[in-house]
Amino acid sequence: MAQEQNAAPKRPLGARIVNYFREARAELSRVTWSTRQEIIESTQVILVFAVVAMVVLGLIDTIFRYITVRLP
C-alpha cells in the first residue's frame, strides 16, 4: 500500500513516447562523434590485426596438420 502512494502518477502513452524521443535527441547531442580520420585509422588497425591473426592461426593449423599426418 505504501508503494502505491509513493509511486509517481503514470503519464499518457503519447506523452511518454514524446518524452523518450526528446531525451534520446538530447543524449545524442552530448555524444562525442569520431572524426573521419579517426574512423579510417581504426579501420586500418582492425584490418592489420585481422590479417596478422589469420597468418598466425594459419601457421598453427599447418603445424598441427603436419604433426598429425606424420605421426603413425
Contacts in CASP RR format, 6 or more apart in sequence:
PFRMAT RR
TARGET T0000
AUTHOR 0000-0000-0000
METHOD contacts of the structure
MODEL  1
MAQEQNAAPKRPLGARIVNYFREARAELSRVTWSTRQEIIESTQVILVFA
VVAMVVLGLIDTIFRYITVRLP
11 19 0 8 1.000
34 42 0 8 1.000
END
